[in-house]
Amino acid sequence: MTDPFADPALSPASAAFFTNPGHRAGPYPEAFKATLSQAGHLRAAGVVSAWAGYAPTPLVSLPLLAGRLGIASLHYKDESGRFGLGSFKALGGAYAVFRLLAAELRRRNGTVDEAALAAGRLKEAVSDITVCCATDGNHGRSVAWGAQLFGARAVIFIHATVSEGRAEAIRRYGAEVVRTAGNYDDTVREADRAAAGNGWFVVSDTSYPGYTDIPRDVMQGYAVMVAEALADLDAPPTHVFVQGGVGGLAAAVTAHLWEALGAEVPVITVVEPDKAACLYESAMAGRPVTVTGDLDTVMAGLACGEPSLIAWPILQQGAGAFMAIPDEAALQTMRLLASGVGGATIVGGESGVAGLAGLIVAAGRDDWRAALRLDGGARVLVFGSEGDTDPDLYTRIVGRTGEAVRAGALR
Ligand SMILES: Cc1ncc(COP(=O)(O)O)c(C=O)c1O
C-alpha cells in the first residue's frame, strides 16, 4: 500500500487541537468517587467476570507504528471480540441492566440472589420488566444482550442515520427496535418519553439533570476494560488517546487511571469527530456546550452533541488535551490497521480507531508533540473500542471483509 502517513487526512492540517487549561494535577478528587471509583470497579469486575464467556480482550503491540511515530511503544486494546458483541459497550449497558434488575428485585422482595440473576436463573422473576434506551448502535446492542441474558424485555430506539445492519444486530438479541426521526440527542428524549408513558426503565449511556445513577453504572462497567489493559502492560502508559461521544468512555478511562496511578497518571487526549465535537467545544468554553445539527459523521458511535453531565467534570479536570479529527482520518486508520504495516493486523471500526487516528495526527506536528510531551520515551495506550460492528460498512471502507482481514492476520 502507499505510505499511510502521506495521506492528507492524517496530517495535522486536517485537525484541531486544544490544550486543556482546566487540567488539574494531584490525586484523584474525592468528589469524583461518587461517580467512579476503584471500589465501584471491583464490584463491576466481580459481576462482569462471572458472566458466561468472559475473557479479557487482547492488548496488541504495534511496534512498527510506534517507530514511525517516534514513540517508545504503542498498545491497542482490541475490544472487537468483547462477549461476541464487537465493542467495549458490552461491558457498560449490560452491567447497568444487571444493576437495575437487581435493585428492582430487591425493592420487590427485600432481597436478591445476585449470582442467580447473573447466571440467568431469575428470568421468570424479571420477565415483566422492560428496559429501553437510545443508541447509535453499540450501546443498544449491549442493553439488548444484557436484557436477554438476565430475562428482561428490551425496546431500543435508533435515529435516522443508524444503518440497518446495526438495527438487525440489535434485533438478534431479541429486542424490539424503534427508528425515530432526528439525531441521537432527539432519540434520547424520545426513549425517555416512551419509558415514562409505559413504566419502562431507561438504561442510558448518557446522563442529564435528574438521571445519573444508571449512566454511572454504565461507565463503571467500562473501567473493567481499563483495568485489564493496565494489568497486561509492563509499565503504565505515559499517554492515552481516547475517543469521545458523550464522554462516558473517556471519563471512565480518565477516572480509573487517575485513581489507580495517582501522580503517574498519563496525559489523556480526548479525540472526537470534527462534526460532533461537543467535548472539544466544552473544553474551549470551560463549561458543557451542546453541538447541534445532524452530527453526520462516519464515526457513528461518536455522533453525539451533548456531553454527559457526570462525565464532563472528570474530563474537564482530568484530560490534558482535546482534538477534533475529520472522518477521513478514521477511514485511513482503519485501512492502516487492516494492512498490518503497524506491526499487527487489526480489524478496527470507524469509532473504534478514532483515538489512534488522533495520535497519528498529533504526532505529525512539533508544537502538539511538545504540548503533550510526546517524545521518544512515550508509552502510548489507545482503546480500539469496536471491531467491524457494521460489517458491510467495514468492507466498503477497507476493501476487504473483516473476516478476510482476520484470516490474513493468522497467516
Ligand atoms: C465504538 C465506540 N467507541 C466509543 C464510543 C464513545 O463512548 P461515549 O459516548 O461514552 O463517549 C462509543 C459510543 O457509542 C462507541 O460505540
The ligand as a MOL file (V3000), in Angstrom:
LIG
                    3D

  0  0  0     0  0            999 V3000
M  V30 BEGIN CTAB
M  V30 COUNTS 16 16 0 0 0
M  V30 BEGIN ATOM
M  V30 1 C -17.2870 2.0650 19.4400 0
M  V30 2 C -17.4920 3.2380 20.3100 0
M  V30 3 N -16.4370 3.9070 20.7760 0
M  V30 4 C -16.5760 4.9770 21.5760 0
M  V30 5 C -17.8180 5.4330 21.9580 0
M  V30 6 C -17.9090 6.6630 22.8090 0
M  V30 7 O -18.4120 6.4560 24.0820 0
M  V30 8 P -19.0780 7.6670 24.8770 0
M  V30 9 O -20.3470 8.0360 24.1680 0
M  V30 10 O -19.2870 7.1350 26.2320 0
M  V30 11 O -18.1110 8.8100 24.8300 0
M  V30 12 C -18.9570 4.7670 21.5040 0
M  V30 13 C -20.2990 5.2010 21.8930 0
M  V30 14 O -21.3010 4.7100 21.4500 0
M  V30 15 C -18.7970 3.6470 20.6560 0
M  V30 16 O -19.8520 2.9580 20.1900 0
M  V30 END ATOM
M  V30 BEGIN BOND
M  V30 1 1 1 2
M  V30 2 1 2 3
M  V30 3 2 2 15
M  V30 4 2 3 4
M  V30 5 1 4 5
M  V30 6 1 5 6
M  V30 7 2 5 12
M  V30 8 1 6 7
M  V30 9 1 7 8
M  V30 10 2 8 9
M  V30 11 1 8 10
M  V30 12 1 8 11
M  V30 13 1 12 13
M  V30 14 1 12 15
M  V30 15 2 13 14
M  V30 16 1 15 16
M  V30 END BOND
M  V30 END CTAB
M  END
